[in-house]
């Protein structure tokens, strides 16, 4: 029997429910334009639903990433995602309010949160369901969820309190077999491991028809085929969705057509969803519209080794502390800021959790080791060893490194304040979050009373216009 359906992928929304600026690329380089928003996404989904029976899945990183999302601990998104018609999700930053609060969010959703790799420490039992079977008319799809494995490894400790996370590669074959025995039409893996990890896992594990990949924000215009498994990933921040039109005959895909769809500003807004969005942000609108500075260039996080947006954050915390060096995490999320006014809303989109600014003393040797560790986490030859976002952001140093070298041997030259690093010297360092400087490095870690947003406001207040700058901190040679 021939069956036709569409699968819609939403991934890495990061709380972006309104239209916003997004970065794109043309022959001149990086540009920004308006994109995204749930009201336009809903319009697109309804158009797809008119054509074929449609299944909608969310890869996670949904309930965290903007001030509105974080301030409500994800709750303001619940009516919106339910209205989208999502049928299953997995997670990463969504657990940032703690496991119990994600469990509570799950109880209010119209669909399950899935993870084959999140276990309770006390019982070794799964914290969420491993899979679900979604049915519409005569079509049934088995959906297996894999949460981000890095939650208990590089994220703040409260994210994984009482839980531990595996990679999921050992568990996956068992659940594939279980769904095969239930004779579903398709088996779909909903993963938040990251694109390189998903490619490796699909090379190792058979029986998966489609892998919906998240975490790494890839905008895949073409699907990737690994034997009989199709992998897609669809950008981030509600700016894109992925669509796969599938023809299935006797539980085998006979035709497949993929589209990466950009949620552009010319798409009409769905009125019901627009009302829900406005209700979700109304409480914060006036407060977040305050203009806090000006920039003469685009502030963005579109590049792997350094970004103008993070340089603003680093300059601000270094200015606040008068430290020699500054570090922050290489976050992928954060809508770009065009040249002109900077609002409070945009500062919170850069660092929505608003952590305290911290200081520490690091030796040159510790700085060297910390950077080598981070480069390995970012570029490990074995995808399963990749543990982070983009390269750690830094200010006050310059590192020349070879990506292709083995672990621990990539940095060829490290300069601090223009001079070769002194491995035995203690340097004054400021940073934000444990991902900026892990606790295992340094002495005299101190959390200051000033937080990241206040530090940036103070810094911008002293400047008539902020000059968007790349310092060439990391240079690949």
Buried (B, 14 or more C-beta within 10 A) or exposed (E): EEBBBBBBBBBBBBBBBBBBBBBBEEEEEBBBBBBBBBBBBBBBBEEBBEEBBBBBBBBBBBBBBBBBBBBBBBBBBBBBBBBBBBBBBBBBBBBBBBBEBBEBBBEEBEBBBBBBBBBEEEEEEBBBBBBBEBEEEEBBBBBBBBBBBBBBEBBBEEBBEEBBBBBBBEBBBEBBEBBEEEEBBBBBBBBBBBBBBBBBBBEEBEBBBBBBBBBBBBBBEEBBEBEEBBBBBBBBBBBBBBBBBBBBEEBEBEEBEBBBBBBBBEBEBBEEBBEBBEEBBEEBEEEBEEEBBBBEBBBBBBBBBBBBBBBBBBBBBBBBBEBBBBBBBBBBBBBBBBBEEBBBBBBBBBBBBBBBBBBBBBBBBBBBBBBBBBBBBBBBEEBBEBBBBBBBBBBBBBBBBBEEBEBEEBBEEBEBEEEEBEEEBBBBBBBBBBBBBBEEBBEEBEEBEBBBBBBBBBBBEEEEEBEBEEBEBBEBE
